[in-house]
Amino acid sequence: MERRDFLKNTLAVCGLGLLPVGIIQSCTKSSNSGPTNVNFTLDLTNSANSTLTAVGGALTANGVIVIRKSATLFVALSATCTHEGCAVNYDASSTNVVCPCHGGVFNSSTGAVISGPPPSALTTYTATLSGNILTVKS
């Protein structure tokens, strides 16, 4: 066997050996868990945050969707779908959080997956109201 043929065959075998690793890595989903180290405030007297003055209102800020559930209860969830990273929206008519990309549906109180392809729940954050200031934290 000539040197050139030996090198060609050796490189071909090595390349085939790496193929399964490439296939496995391409099937691995990246983490779409939402932002970390969340810490921001929303002034509910500010007109930009007016959707949160009424029960059932929602607002997306800093990668977090905030939903007003009652006079004193707010829920804060990651605004990123855990399936493919699309931005989710609050659907007031169904009171669910939905992903327009692939039909994922999440519970708007807990972030749990109700239906669709998302592999896991939306990340939840703490939302605390003090006067007119809503604080959202990890």
Secondary structure, 3 states (H helix, E strand, C coil): CCHHHHHHHHHHHHHHHHHHHHHHHHHCCCCCCCCCCCEEEEECCCHHHHHHHCCCCEEEECCEEEEECCCCCEEEEECECCCCCCECEEECCCCEEECCCCCCEEECCCCCEEECCCCCCCCEEEEEEECCEEEEEC
